[in-house]
Every structure is written in C-alpha cells, then in structure tokens.
C-alpha cells in the first residue's frame, strides 16, 4: 500500500495542531482526488468525494489511534465518500472523462471496459491494479471479507477478458500499465 503522507505529518496532525492538519490535507488532496476520479470516472463527483474525504480527515485525524493505521483509514474514507457521491448522483456507468497516452485507443478502451463493470467490481479492480493494494488491504478499505475481494477480482478479470478480447493477452493479463492521467 502506498503512503498517503509522511508519518511525521500524520503524527503532527494527530496532536490537534491546525497548521499541521492543513499541511496534511495539502499532502493527501492530490491522491484523494486521483483515487476518487479513478473510481467514479467523473471529475466533478470526484472533487466532491475528495473534498468530503479531506474534511473527514481534518475533523477526525486527532482520534486516530496509530500513525500506521492512517493509510488504510484514508482508503476507507475515500472509497466511502466515492460510493456516497455515486449514489447521490445516480451514476451507474456514465461516460468517463479520459486521460490518454499515445493514440489513446487502448487507454480509452480499458477505461470504457472498467465503466462496464459494476461499482463493486470496479472498486476492487482500481485498488488492486492501480493502487497496488493487497487483497487484505482492499478488504479493510471496503469493509468486506478477503474472500469477497478475491471473488470480485475474479469476476472483474473474467468480464474484462471478454470486454478486451480484441487486444493481445498480455494487455488483458496486466492492464495496470495503462496509466490514467488526472
């Protein structure tokens, strides 16, 4: 799991120091926005979800029991706020705003394929392939069992194999190399 912020910044913010909390929010904002955008596919909704996530962190970071728990806690917050934003908007599989590399065809097709997945399948796929979280870390972030994560990843892979059937096997096998520029 990647670090959202330095342990020192998190520890400082936990003390209740407002300027330290402001610095922590400035440090985590880009990653919160990026994750929410990847999950939601809509920059406006993602901005709302990231802002709500940062507000939650600002208000509750002093309650955090351990600096080591921060990363899993923040993943959970961003995923919850993204789900709430998705529900409020009535979003099911709306058009994703795309970032492209090269001719962009493969990138667009991968993101269109991800949009075809249900929210549950898309969430675990994004966390596993684009954020390199383990199954256990995803289970913690989403408040589901590790078995549920494995099942969702298996279903997502099978669906993506079908949706990306026109591409060679290596792309379908390891599509995390396709980058999304936010």
N, C-alpha and C positions, 0 to 999 in steps of 0.2 A: 504494500500500500504506500502510495506517495505521501510525502509530508505536506500538509497544508500551510504550515508556518513553522518557524523555528521553536524549539522547546522553550527558549528564553522568552520569546514574545508571548507565548501562551502562558507561561508562569507569571510574567508581569501583569498580563491582563486578568489573571485569576485573583490577583491581590485587590482588585477593585479600582485600580488606577485608571482614570478615564482616558488619559493620553495614551497609555499602553493599550487599552481596549480599542481606541481609534486606530492605532498602528496595526493591531491585529486584523481589524476589519479591512484596512487598506491592503494588507498582505493576502488575505483569503478571497477578497472580492473577485479577482480575475478567474480563479479556479472554480469558484461557486458558479459564476456566470457561464463558464465554459461547460461544466457538467450539466447544468440546467438546460443549456442550449442543445447539447447532445441528446438529452433525454426527451426534451419537448419538441425540438425542431422548429421553434418559433422564438425569435429573439425578444419580442415584447413580453411573452409569457415567461421566458427565461429570466429576463431582467426583474420581473416581479418576484419570481421564486427566489432568485439570488438575493434580492433586497430583503425579503422576508427572512431568509436564512441568516443574513448578516445581523438583522435586528434581533433575532433569537439568540445568536451568539453574544451580541453586545449585552443583552439583558441577563443572560444566564451563565456566562463563562465563569463567573465567580463561584458558581455551585459545582463546577466540575471537580470531581474527586482527585483526578490524576491527569497530569500533562500527557501521559501516554494514551489516555482514553480519548483525547481530543479528535484525532483523525477519524476514528470510527463514529464518534458522536456527530461530527460535522457531515460526514457522508449521509448519515441517517437523517439529519435535518434537511439537507439539500434535496434528498430523494423524497422526503415527506412533503416539502413545500412544492416540489415539482408536481407531485401527484395531486396536491390540492389545486394548483394552478390549472392542471389538465382538466380536473373535474369541474372547476368553476367556469372554464371556457367552453366546456362541452366538446373538447378536442378528442377526436377518435383517431384519425390518421391524416391530418391535414397536410398541406404542402409544406415541405421543409425548406427553409432558407439554406442554400447550398454554399459551401466553400469548395473551390476546385483547385486542382493542380494539373498541369499539362493541359490536355484537351478536355479534362473534366468528366469525360464519359463514364469512366469506371467509378469515380467518386460519386457522381450523381446516381448511378445505378445502385451502388452499395447503400447510399442513404435512402433511396426510394425503397429498396428491399427492407431496410430497417423500419421504415414507416409502415410497411405491410404487416409487421409483427404487432401482436397485442402489446399493450403497455408493460405488462409483467415480463414478457419475453424480451422486449427492447431494453428494459431497465437492466436486467442481468447481463445481457449481451454488451451493453455500453460499459458497465462496470468491469466486466471480465476482460474484454478485448481492448478497450480504450483507456481504462484506468488501472489495468493490471492487478485488480483485487483478486484474492483467492476466494474459493467458494465459501469458506468460513467468514471471511470479511464481508462478502456480499450478503450472506445470511444475517449477519449482525446489522448491517446497514439497512436492510429491508425488513427486518423483524420477521423472517421466515426461517424454516429449518434448512439445514445444509442439503438434505435430500430434495427439498423443493427447488433449491438453486440448481442442483445437478439436473433435475428433470426439466426445468425451464431452459437451461442451456442446451440440453439435448434436443428439445423441441425447436428451439430457435435455430440451431445448426441445421436440423433437417429441413425446416422451412426455408432457410437461406440457401441451402443446396438447390432447392427447386427454383427459387427466385433468381439465383445467379447461375443457372445451368449453362448459360451461353459463354461463361468465362472459364478459363482453364482451371484445373483442380487446385493448383497452388493458391490462386487468389481466393477461391471459395474456402479453402482449408485455413488460410491465415490472412483474413481480410483486415486485421488490425493495422496493417501497414498503410492502409488508406487513411490519410490524415484529413481531419476536418478543421479548417481554419476559421476561427471565430473572430 
